Amino acid sequence: MSNTVYSINGPVVKTKDSPSLSMLEMVYVGEKRLVGEVIGVSDGLTTIQVYESTTGLKPGEPIAPTGAPLSVTLGPGILSNIYDGIQRPLREIAEDGGAFIDEGVSVPPLNSEKKYQVTLKVKPGDYLKGGMVYAVCPETPAVEHRCLLSPLLEGEVVRVSPDGAYAVNDTVAVIRTPDGAEEALTLCQRWPIRTPRPVAERLSINRPLITGQRVIDTLFPIAKGGAAAVPGGFGTGKTMTQHQLAKWCDADIIVYIGCGERGNEMTQVLNEFSELIDPKTGRAMTDRTVLIANTSNMPVAAREASIYTGVTLAEYYRDMGYHVAIMADSTSRWAEALREISGRLEEMPAEEGFPAYLPSRLAEFYERAGYMVALGGAEGSVTIIGAVSPQGSDFSEPVTQNTKRFVRAFWALDKALAYARHYPAINWMTSYSEYMEELGDWYKKELGEEFLACRQRLASLLGEEARLMEIVKLIGSDALPEDQKLIIEASRLIRVGFLQQNAFHADDTYVPLPKQLGMMKVILYFYDAASPLAKKGVPMSQIARTGVMDAIVKMKYNIPNDQLSKIDEYYPMIDEKLASVR
């Protein structure tokens, strides 16, 4: 009999003589109707990847085709929700079945009973093309949901419902397509997760994603529509860094993908985001956040799908004209899922057992970032920030090395910095950003010419310090002349007073760019003012005894973000303290 289970190997199921099944088609496997996807078709055998546990599945059980690819439902109700890797709502599943997901559980991704106050934006006679807005409704108090015509449709509006309260599956308008058929428009649509949503134009990226984290915004910025990697070994603060970015970056929508992470970490995200007051709206952070939770004890195949589910949701909000930031934590766990499935498929392994197509899969994911003009004419962006977890902090392993090929910002986390309680533990010597050239005009326009000059001087001092520390390791710091000792002390001010940040301090967890510029200027003013003294041979110990350097380090705490004029008080203080040692 065709379309029955022939063999089972973990999440990989094979069926014999099934010509009706097509590549990447979604299917239901077994009596429990487990969600699966066709990943291989040959003359005799068809291979299916199952996104749920196959425990108890037996040969001979039926396989039901759907005729459609694995897709997500897009519509109001996505935000504030928490899904698993194949867009099943975990809250609703937990209410019905407890803490664990039973096999074959089928719950609609969107609440089909909740009604939204809908305002129609079209009238009979209007001609709609794919991507155009036909209705809007408040999805959360922070976000207006714009219902978009599917990119696959177009036609003339023939009937429109009056404004009012509608559920996601209610018909609000009807269009007549060019072939004469009538299509009912509801508040939602389906879209395959492995197919990027089409756009009208890809724009150059020339605006930064402001994060409020000084080491990122000043030294290694990322553009809206860009892609960044956060690699680091265990305990270096990848998840903490992504939490900070999710909380404070100036994106409109946050998609947080917990891919293969520990369950308690996802619980922490949920608790923190529900308690955090969004500085943009004054409401809960969850009002503009969607979580994809695929923890390490969930089926490994769904981990592979979770990345695509998250980026498809992000593209949908991008098409509405929003700026979306994706936090993928972590792409290494996703790559491990690829490796496990590849092994069960008996494919030829490449480096460290990863499949040979690992680079192309990473490229597929990161290339879906960008600053776009949507089909409906709105401008929006998807920014992807992916954490990478190389074993033993070995950045030469395949996932990290291949990720570097497709991202232009690389924030390398350092174990030594993390153990020294220096957070964010981003190493300023091994990290880089290639976005600075495109963002230069924006920085000049918003902050003046001096921002880039100050940034360059900070980077130069840190580079010079690294060179001098090699000498200090050999002969000790006492052998250095005073002007070189000053470089080391000024770099310490940069490291401790500027790059190190306290996520638990009200004024230091998020720092606006004007304050970042003011802090840089104070540090460089001290260096310039102390340089003549150092060249004269005034010992650095004398300058340190004045307390001027301690005062500069504490500047980040002592200047409230809404009282930046206090920065000006530091210049006369530096002059006065240094005058006492002349």
N, C-alpha and C positions, 0 to 999 in steps of 0.2 A: 504494500500500500504506500502511495506517495505521501510526502509531507508528514512523515513520522520520525521520531527520534531514532537514529541508528547507533550513535556512539556519544558518550559524555566524557569529557576530560576537564574537570573544574568548570570554568565559565564557558568553555568551548564545546559546542554541540554540533554534531554532523547529522545530515539526513541524506538518504539515497534517492536518486531518481526524482528530483523535484524541479522540473523545468519551469514551473509556474513562479518560482521565487527569483527575484532579481537582486542585483548587487545593491547594498546599502538600504534594502527594504526593511522596515520594522515588522517584526513577527511576534506572535504570542506562542510560547513554548510550553507544552505539557498541559496536564489537566488544570494546573493552578494558573495557567496563562501568564507565565513569566515573560517580562519584556526582553526582547532580543533584537539583534540587527544582523543582517546577512553581510559577512565580511569576505566571503570567498565563494566563487561559483566555478565548478568544473563540470566535465561531461557526466561524471557519475555521482560526485559528492558535492553537497552544498554545506558551507561552514557558517555557523551562527555564533555570534558573541552574545552571551546572556548577561543582562545587567542586574540580575538578582541571584541569590544563592540557589545552586542547583541540587542541594541536598534533598534526597528522596526522589529525584527525577529518574525515570526508568526508560529503557529503550521501548519503542512502540507507542509512546505517548504522542498525541497529535501536535502538529505545528500549524498554526493558523496565520496565513499571510494577511497583511493589511492593505497592500497595494500602494503604500506611501512610505517615505523615508522617516527615520526617527526625528520627530519634530517637537517644538515647544509651543505652548499656547501663549500668545501675546495679547495683553489687554489690561484694563485697570484691575488692581489687586495684587500685582507683582510686588510692589514696594511694601516694605514692612514684613514681608513673608520670609520664610526659611524653607528651602527646598533641598531635596537630595540631588544626586547627579543627573537624574532623568526627570527632574521637575515634578516630583511628588511632594506635596506640602506636608512637612514633618509635624507641624503643630496639630493639624487635623488627624493625621495618622496616630499621633500619641494620644489624642483624646479618645479615639475609638479602641486602639489596641495596645496602649501602654508604651513602654520605653523602646521596644524593639519592633522592627518592621517585619510583618509576616510576608511570606512569599506570595506573590500574585496580588498584593493589595493594589487596588485601583481607586484613587481619589482624584477628582478633577483638580487641576493646578490652580484654578481660580474659583472663588466662591460664587456659585451659580445663583445663589438666592439674594446676595447683597445687592441693593439698588444704589445707583449713582445718579446724581442730579445732572442730566445731560443737556447740553446746549448744541443744537444742530447748526452747522456752519454752511450748509448747502440748501438749495431750493430746486424744485423741479425745473428741468431745462438746463441746469448746469452740467458741464462735461468734466468728469473726473478722470485724472490719469493716476497711475500708480504712485503712491507716496503722498498724495494730497490729503489734507485734513478735512474730514466730513463731520466730525463732532468732537466736543471737548467736555471733560467732566473733572471735578476735583478728586484726584486719586487719594491724596493725603492732604492735610492742611498746608504742606510745603510744596507740593508738586501738582501741576495741572496736567492731566492725561489728555493727549491729543490722539484721537483715533484716526489712523492712517489707512488709506486704501491699500490693499496688498499690491506690491510691485508687479504681480502677475495679472492684475485686472485693470480695465479702464471701461468707461461707458458714460451714457447720459443718465442723469438722475431723473427717475420717473415718479417716485413717491418718497415723501419725507414725513416722518412722524413728528408730532409737536414736541417742543421742549418738555422735559419732565423726568421722572424717576424711572430708570431702566436697569435691568440686570444684564450681565455680560453677554448672554445668549439671545437677548431680545432684539428683534429687527427694528432698526431706527431709520433705515432708508433702503430704497431699492434702485439699482441701476440697470440699464439695458446695455449689454455689451455689443461690440460691433457686429457680432454674428447673430444678433437678435434675441439672445437668451437673457433672461432676467436673473440678477444676482442679488440676494438679500444681504444687506450690510448689518452686522451686529457690532458690538463694542470690541470684539476680539477676532483674532486670526491665528492661523498656524504657520510656522516657518521651520524648514529643516535646519538642524543645528550645524551641520557640516557645510552649509552653503552660505557664504557671506552675503548679507543683504546688499542689493545693488545701490549705487549712488550716482549722482549726476556728475560730480567732479571731486577730485582729491586736491586739496589746497596745500600750499606750503605751510609749514608749522613755524610760527614766529611769535607765539605768546607762551610765556612760561606757565606751568602748573605751580601756583604758589602753595607751598606746604607749611610755611612757618618754621621749618627746620633749617637752621642757619647753614649747616654743612652742605645741605642740598641746594637751597635757594641761591647761596652765594658762590660756592665752589663748583658744585656738580648739578646744575639745574636740569630739569626735564621739561620739555615743551608739551602743551596740550596737544594730544594726538600722537605723542611719542611713546617709546617703549624703553623700560629700564629693567635691569636685573639687580636683585639684592642677594648675592651669594654669601654664605657663611656657614661655618660648622655648627654643631650642636651647642646651644647656650650663648651664641653671639648676638642674639636679639633680632632675628629676622622678623618674627611674629610681632614683637613689640614695635619695631620700626614701621611695619605695615599698619598696625593699629593706629600709630600716630598720624601716618599719612591719610588713612581713611577718615580719621576724626577731623583733621584740620585742613586738608587740601581744599582748594577752591573749586572743586568739581561740583556739579549740580546733583549728580547721582553717584552712589557708590555701589559697586557689585563686588562683594567679598566672597571669594571661592576658597573654601577650606578643603583642599584636595589631599586626602590621606593624612590629615593632621589628627592629633590626639583629641578625643572627645572633650576633655576638660578645657582645652584651648578654645574650642568653638563655643563652649558654655560661657567662657570668660568674654568672648566677643559679644555674645548675645546680651549678657548682663551689663557690660560696659556701655554698649551702644544704646540700650534701652534707658540707662540712667543718665547718659551724657546729654546735656542741652546743646543743641546745634547752635553755634554762634551766628549762623546766617539767619535762622528763622526763629530762634528762641524756643523751639519745641524739641521733642525727642529726636535723637540722631536717626532712629529707625525709620522716621517718616520719609527719608530719601535714601534708604539702604535696602538692598536685597542680599540675602545670604544663601550661598550654595554650600551645604554642609555634607561632605562626603568623607566621614572620619575613617581612621585606619582600620576599624573593624567592620566596615561596610564592604559589600562585594567589590572586588578589585576592578571589574570591568566598568562599573558605573563611575569609578574614579577617572577613567579615560574619557568618558562622555562629559563629565562635569565642567571641564575647561570650555568645551564648545557650547554647552548650555549657557554658561555665564557670559561668554562673549556675544552670543546671539541676543540675549536680553539687553546687553549694553548697546548693541547696534540699533535695537528697536528704539531705545530712548534717545540715542544720537540722531536718529531720523526725525524725531520730534523737535530737534533743535537744542538738545541739552548736551552739556559737557559731562562725560561719564568717565570715572576712573575705576579700573579693575584691579583688585588686589588678589593675585593668584598665589596661594600659599599651600603647597609648594609644587613647583613644576617638576622637581626631582621625584616626588611621590607619583606624579602622573607618568613620568618616564619609566618608573619601576613597574607601573601597571602595564605599560606597553611591552616591557621586557618579559613580564610573566606571561602575558597572552601570546607573545611571539614564540616563547619557549614551548607553550602547549600546542602551538600550530606547527612546531618542528621546523621553524624557519632558520636559515643560516644566520648565526649571530655575528654581529660586528664587534667593535671595541667594547670590552667589559661586559659582553653578553647583551648589550642593547641592540635592537634591530637596526638594520642598515638604513631604514627610512626615518630614524629619529630626527636627523636634521631637517628633513622636509616637513615633518609633523610640527616641529618647533616653529619653522618658518610660517606654516599655515596659520598658526595661532598668533604670533607676534605681528604678522602682516595685516591682521584685521584691525590693528590700531591705525589711527589717522585722523586728520582734520578734514571733514568732508562737507560738501554741499549735497544735501539729501535730494531725492527725486522731487520732493515737494517744495524745494527751494530754501529750506531752513539750513543754517550752518550749525554743525555739532561736531563733537570729537569723542573718540575713545582712546584713553590713555591706559596702557597696560604696564603694571609693575609686578613682575614675577619674582618670587623668592626661589632661590636654588639652594639645596642642602647637600653640598658635596661631602662625601664621607671623609672624616679626618681633616676637614678644611683644605682638601686637595683641589685647587682650582684648575688643575690640568685634566680632571676627569671629563668624560664626554659631554655630560649635560651642560656643565658650566662653559666648556669651550665652544660648544655649538650654539648656546644661548648668546654668547658674545658676538657671534656673527650677525645676529638679527636685532640686537638692541644697540642703542647709541648712548645710553647712560648706564654706567656700571658702578654700583655702590658696594665695594668689597668690604664685608664685615671682618673685623680682626679679633681673634680670640684673646690676644694680649690686652687690647683695649677694653674688651668686655669684662675680662677678669679684673682689670684695674678700675671697674665701675665708670668707664668713660662711655657715655651713651649720647647720641647714637654712635655705635662702635664702627663707624665708617672710616676706613683707613685712607687718609688724604694723599698718600703716596701711590697707592695701587688702584685707586678709583679714578674714573674719568667721566666726562660728559662731552659729547660731540655736538651738543645743541647750542653751545655758547655763541657760535658765529651767527646762527639764525636769530638768536634772541638778543643780540647786541643792540639793535636799533630800539627794541622795546625798552631795554634797561636805560638807554640814553634818554629816551623820550620821557619815561616815568620818573627816573631818579637822577638824571643828569649824567654828564660825562664822567664824573668822579667815581661812580660806582664801579665801573669796569677797571679803572686805574687802581682803585683800592684793592679790588679783588686780585688783580695781577700781582700787586705788591705783597699781599698776604701769601699767595701761592709761592712767590719767590723766596720769601723769608722761611717758609716751611721747608722748601727744597734745600735752601742753604743750611738750615738746622740739621737736616738729615745727613748732609755731607760732613758737617762739623762733628756730629755724634759718632761717626766712624772714627774720627781722630781721637775723640774723647775716650772711646773704648780702649784705644791703644796706649795713650799717654796721660789720660786724666784731664779734667777741665782746668786745673790750676796752670797748666802750661799754655793755655790759650791767652792771647792778648785781650784787653778789656773790650774792644769793639766787637770781637767775635763772641765773647761772653754775653754781650748785649743782644746779639742776634739770637742766642739760645734762650735768653730770658724773655725777649719779645715774642719768640715763637711759643714759649710756655703760656704767655698771655693769650695768644691766639688759640692754642689748644684748649686750655682750661677755661678761659674767660669768654671764648667765642664759639668754638666748635662743640664743646661739651654742653649738653642741654639737659635740664631737669624737667621730666614729663609731669612731675607732681607739683610743680610750682606754678601758681596762677599766671604769672607774667613771663615765665620762661618756657612753658609748654608750647606756646605759639608766639612767634616774634614777627611782627610786620616788617616789610622790607625797609621802610625809612629808619626803623630802629637798628636793623642789621647794618645799614650804611653808617649810622651814627656811631655804633660800637666800633666798626672798622676804623673810622676816622680818628677816634680817641686813641686806639691802640697804636696806630701809625704816627699820631701826633707825639705820643710819648717816645716812640722809637726815634723820631727825628729830633726831638728836644734833648734826648739823652745821648745821642750820637756824638756831639761835640765834647761832652764830658768824658765819654769812654775813650775818645781819641786822645784826650789829654792825659789819660791814665787814671782817671778817678775810678776807684774800685767799685765793682757792681754791688759789693756787700754794703757800701755806704748808701747807694741809691735804694737798695732793698730796705734798709733800716728806716727810711722815711715813710714807709707804708704805702707809697704811691702805687706799687704794683698790686698789692692786696686790694686796694680801693678799686682799681680797674677790673680785677677779676670779679668783684662783687657787683659791678655795674649792671650786669644782666638781671640781678634781683632787685636792685635799688631804684631802677628807673621803670615806673609803670608804663605799660604800652600806650596809655592815653595821655602821658605827660612827657613827651619826647623833648620838650624844651629843657628838661633837667640835664640833658647830655651836655649842653653848653657850659654847665657849671664845672665840668671836669677839666676844661682847658686851663683856666686860671689856677685850679688846684694843682695840676701837673707843673705849671710854671713855678708856683710857690714852693712846692716840695723839692723840685730840682734846684731852685735858687739856693736852698739851704745847704747844698753840698758843693757849691762852686768854690 
